[in-house]
Amino acid sequence: MSVPEIVVHRDAAELADAVAARLVTRTVEVQAARGSASVVLTGGGLGIASLAALAGSPACDSVDWRNLDLWWGDERFVPAGDPDRNETQARAALLDHVPLDPARVHPMPASDGADGDDPEAAAERYAAELAAAAMPGDHGGLPRFDVLMLGVGPDGHVASLFPGQPATYEEARTVVGVRGSPKPPPVRISLTFPAIRSATEVWLVAAGAEKARALHLALSDAGPVQVPAAGARGMVRTLAMLDEAAASALPPQLRRLASP
């Protein structure tokens, strides 16, 4: 796994703009090299703010939206269209405003879908969709994820992998149902560490002083069961993009201030 690089921005608003700009740049680079790109989206305040910043950016039209696959790292297992769903929020912030190919947008199943209220069956369905999109040579029977974005919770969780819960021990399955989440709603679907670690680049994005202790642990020597963000690493690159408050507990030698 790659060693994390840490870039610190002044505040959450500047950070959201920076994440949006970097996502455009990376997507355009990959599309220029390969023709298409694949991105895994995250929810949360900063994740959605970054998508909104991208929608309002003059660089938005630089992306070839028709040749972009979008996946999700986790989802709240609630009905389709529910405002709590990461998909619903992402569509309002960006996806409904750009010319995506609907067949290349891959939301996780909802609780009123074909699997009913069974998150494990829904997780298996999403794992099968991932496997079907994999090409020969892709890692672990998963499609290539060029960028996989993750928010970080104050407890160090990423996606819906919460400290000490069974999903943090998963080594075989790529997607799991999560019950008893300490953060509502209690039932969710999540990628696992094997899926996260298959990504070419993993971006940890976080803002706020309440995240500082968790990020200090995640970017040092903590274990991934106790601090799941410590287990989120990309195959080629791991990038932690933080605001000053979230980075406040990090040793100065680890921090690199973003260019003004």
C-alpha positions as CSV (number, residue, x, y, z in Angstrom):
1,M,0.0,0.0,0.0
2,S,1.1,3.6,-0.7
3,V,2.3,5.9,2.0
4,P,-0.1,8.8,2.6
5,E,0.7,12.3,1.3
6,I,-0.9,15.1,3.3
7,V,-2.0,18.4,1.8
8,V,-3.5,21.0,4.1
9,H,-5.9,23.8,3.0
10,R,-7.0,26.8,4.9
11,D,-10.6,26.0,5.6
12,A,-13.5,23.7,4.4
13,A,-14.6,25.9,1.6
14,E,-11.1,26.2,0.1
15,L,-10.7,22.4,0.6
16,A,-13.9,21.6,-1.3
17,D,-12.8,23.8,-4.2
18,A,-9.4,22.0,-4.2
19,V,-10.9,18.6,-4.1
20,A,-13.1,19.5,-7.1
21,A,-10.2,21.0,-9.0
22,R,-8.0,17.9,-8.4
23,L,-10.8,15.6,-9.4
24,V,-11.2,17.4,-12.7
25,T,-7.5,17.3,-13.4
26,R,-7.1,13.6,-12.5
27,T,-10.2,12.5,-14.5
28,V,-9.1,14.4,-17.6
29,E,-5.6,12.9,-17.3
30,V,-7.0,9.4,-17.1
31,Q,-9.4,10.0,-20.0
32,A,-6.7,11.4,-22.2
33,A,-4.6,8.3,-21.5
34,R,-7.2,5.6,-21.6
35,G,-10.4,7.1,-23.1
36,S,-12.5,6.6,-19.9
37,A,-12.2,6.9,-16.2
38,S,-13.7,5.4,-13.1
39,V,-14.4,7.3,-9.8
40,V,-15.8,6.2,-6.5
41,L,-17.8,8.9,-4.7
42,T,-18.2,9.6,-1.0
43,G,-21.0,11.3,0.9
44,G,-20.8,13.5,3.9
45,G,-20.7,17.3,4.1
46,L,-17.3,17.7,2.5
47,G,-17.8,15.1,-0.2
48,I,-21.1,16.6,-1.4
49,A,-19.7,20.2,-1.1
50,S,-16.8,19.1,-3.4
51,L,-19.3,17.8,-6.0
52,A,-21.2,21.1,-5.8
53,A,-17.9,23.0,-6.2
54,L,-17.2,21.0,-9.3
55,A,-20.6,21.7,-10.7
56,G,-19.9,25.4,-10.3
57,S,-16.4,25.3,-11.7
58,P,-15.5,26.7,-15.1
59,A,-13.4,23.5,-15.5
60,C,-16.5,21.3,-15.3
61,D,-16.9,21.0,-19.0
62,S,-13.3,19.7,-19.3
63,V,-14.5,16.3,-18.2
64,D,-15.8,13.8,-20.8
65,W,-18.9,13.0,-18.7
66,R,-20.2,10.4,-21.1
67,N,-17.0,8.3,-20.6
68,L,-17.0,8.3,-16.8
69,D,-18.1,5.5,-14.5
70,L,-19.3,6.5,-11.1
71,W,-19.5,4.1,-8.1
72,W,-20.1,4.6,-4.4
73,G,-18.1,3.7,-1.4
74,D,-21.1,3.2,0.8
75,E,-24.7,4.0,1.1
76,R,-27.5,4.4,3.7
77,F,-29.9,1.5,3.2
78,V,-33.0,3.5,2.9
79,P,-35.6,3.9,0.0
80,A,-34.6,5.3,-3.3
81,G,-34.7,9.1,-3.4
82,D,-34.5,9.4,0.4
83,P,-32.6,12.6,1.2
84,D,-30.3,10.6,3.5
85,R,-28.9,8.6,0.5
86,N,-25.5,9.6,-0.7
87,E,-26.8,9.0,-4.3
88,T,-29.7,11.5,-3.8
89,Q,-27.3,14.2,-2.5
90,A,-24.7,13.6,-5.2
91,R,-27.4,13.9,-7.9
92,A,-28.6,17.2,-6.5
93,A,-25.1,18.6,-6.2
94,L,-23.6,17.5,-9.5
95,L,-24.9,14.4,-11.3
96,D,-28.2,15.9,-12.5
97,H,-26.3,18.8,-14.0
98,V,-23.8,17.1,-16.3
99,P,-24.3,14.8,-19.3
100,L,-23.5,11.4,-17.8
101,D,-24.3,8.1,-19.5
102,P,-27.0,6.7,-17.1
103,A,-25.7,3.2,-17.8
104,R,-22.3,4.2,-16.3
105,V,-23.8,5.5,-13.0
106,H,-23.8,2.7,-10.5
107,P,-25.7,3.6,-7.3
108,M,-25.8,1.0,-4.5
109,P,-29.2,-0.7,-4.1
110,A,-32.0,1.0,-2.0
111,S,-34.1,-0.7,0.7
112,D,-37.2,-0.6,-1.6
113,G,-35.4,-2.3,-4.5
114,A,-35.3,-5.9,-5.7
115,D,-33.7,-7.2,-2.6
116,G,-36.3,-5.7,-0.2
117,D,-35.0,-4.9,3.2
118,D,-32.1,-7.4,3.1
119,P,-28.8,-5.4,3.1
120,E,-26.7,-8.6,2.7
121,A,-28.5,-9.5,-0.5
122,A,-28.2,-5.9,-1.7
123,A,-24.5,-6.0,-1.0
124,E,-24.1,-9.2,-3.0
125,R,-26.0,-7.6,-5.9
126,Y,-23.6,-4.6,-5.9
127,A,-20.6,-7.0,-5.6
128,A,-21.9,-8.8,-8.7
129,E,-22.2,-5.5,-10.6
130,L,-18.7,-4.6,-9.7
131,A,-17.4,-8.0,-10.9
132,A,-19.3,-7.8,-14.1
133,A,-17.6,-4.4,-14.9
134,A,-14.1,-5.8,-14.3
135,M,-11.9,-6.3,-17.3
136,P,-9.1,-8.9,-17.7
137,G,-6.1,-7.8,-15.7
138,D,-8.2,-5.7,-13.3
139,H,-7.3,-6.2,-9.6
140,G,-9.2,-8.7,-7.5
141,G,-12.1,-9.1,-9.9
142,L,-13.0,-5.4,-9.5
143,P,-13.2,-2.7,-12.1
144,R,-10.3,-0.3,-12.1
145,F,-11.0,2.6,-9.7
146,D,-8.9,5.5,-10.8
147,V,-9.9,7.7,-7.8
148,L,-11.7,6.5,-4.7
149,M,-12.8,9.3,-2.3
150,L,-13.5,8.8,1.3
151,G,-14.6,11.1,4.1
152,V,-13.3,10.4,7.6
153,G,-15.5,10.5,10.7
154,P,-14.6,11.7,14.1
155,D,-14.3,8.1,15.2
156,G,-12.0,7.3,12.3
157,H,-14.6,5.5,10.2
158,V,-14.5,5.5,6.4
159,A,-17.3,4.4,4.1
160,S,-19.5,2.5,6.5
161,L,-16.6,0.7,8.1
162,F,-16.9,1.6,11.8
163,P,-14.3,0.9,14.5
164,G,-14.4,-2.7,15.8
165,Q,-17.3,-3.8,13.7
166,P,-17.3,-7.1,11.8
167,A,-16.9,-5.4,8.4
168,T,-13.4,-4.1,9.4
169,Y,-12.3,-7.8,9.6
170,E,-13.6,-8.7,6.1
171,E,-10.8,-10.0,3.8
172,A,-12.7,-11.8,1.1
173,R,-15.9,-10.0,0.1
174,T,-15.8,-6.6,-1.7
175,V,-19.2,-5.3,-0.5
176,V,-21.0,-6.1,2.8
177,G,-24.2,-5.2,4.5
178,V,-23.7,-3.3,7.8
179,R,-26.2,-3.5,10.6
180,G,-26.0,-1.6,13.9
181,S,-24.1,1.4,12.6
182,P,-23.3,3.7,15.5
183,K,-24.2,6.6,13.2
184,P,-27.8,6.7,11.9
185,P,-29.3,5.2,9.9
186,P,-28.2,1.9,11.4
187,V,-28.4,-0.2,8.2
188,R,-26.0,0.4,5.4
189,I,-24.0,-1.1,2.5
190,S,-20.2,-0.6,2.2
191,L,-17.2,-1.4,0.2
192,T,-14.6,-3.4,2.3
193,F,-10.9,-2.9,2.7
194,P,-10.1,-5.3,-0.1
195,A,-12.2,-3.2,-2.5
196,I,-10.9,0.1,-1.2
197,R,-7.3,-1.0,-1.5
198,S,-7.7,-2.1,-5.1
199,A,-8.1,1.6,-6.1
200,T,-5.2,3.3,-7.9
201,E,-5.6,6.4,-5.8
202,V,-7.4,6.7,-2.5
203,W,-8.3,10.3,-1.3
204,L,-9.1,10.9,2.3
205,V,-10.9,14.2,2.5
206,A,-11.8,15.7,5.9
207,A,-12.5,19.1,7.5
208,G,-13.1,20.1,11.1
209,A,-11.4,20.0,14.5
210,E,-13.5,17.1,15.6
211,K,-11.7,14.9,13.0
212,A,-8.2,15.9,14.2
213,R,-7.5,13.1,16.7
214,A,-8.8,10.4,14.3
215,L,-6.7,11.7,11.5
216,H,-3.6,11.8,13.7
217,L,-4.1,8.1,14.4
218,A,-5.1,7.2,10.9
219,L,-2.0,8.8,9.4
220,S,0.4,7.3,12.0
221,D,0.6,3.7,13.2
222,A,-3.0,2.9,14.2
223,G,-4.6,-0.4,13.3
224,P,-7.5,-0.4,10.8
225,V,-9.9,-2.3,13.0
226,Q,-9.6,0.4,15.7
227,V,-9.2,3.3,13.2
228,P,-10.6,2.2,9.8
229,A,-9.2,5.3,8.0
230,A,-5.7,3.8,8.8
231,G,-6.6,0.9,6.5
232,A,-7.7,3.0,3.5
233,R,-4.7,3.1,1.2
234,G,-4.4,3.2,-2.6
235,M,-2.3,0.9,-4.7
236,V,-0.3,3.8,-6.2
237,R,-1.2,6.8,-4.2
238,T,-2.9,7.8,-0.9
239,L,-3.7,11.5,-0.6
240,A,-5.1,13.1,2.6
241,M,-6.6,16.4,1.8
242,L,-7.5,18.3,5.0
243,D,-8.3,21.7,6.3
244,E,-6.2,23.4,9.0
245,A,-8.6,22.3,11.7
246,A,-8.6,18.6,10.7
247,A,-4.8,18.7,10.4
248,S,-4.2,20.4,13.7
249,A,-3.1,17.3,15.6
250,L,-0.6,16.2,13.0
251,P,3.1,16.6,13.5
252,P,4.4,19.6,11.5
253,Q,6.8,17.5,9.4
254,L,3.8,15.5,8.0
255,R,1.9,18.5,6.8
256,R,2.4,20.2,3.4
257,L,0.5,23.4,3.0
258,A,-1.3,23.8,-0.3
259,S,-0.1,26.6,-2.6
260,P,-2.2,29.7,-2.2
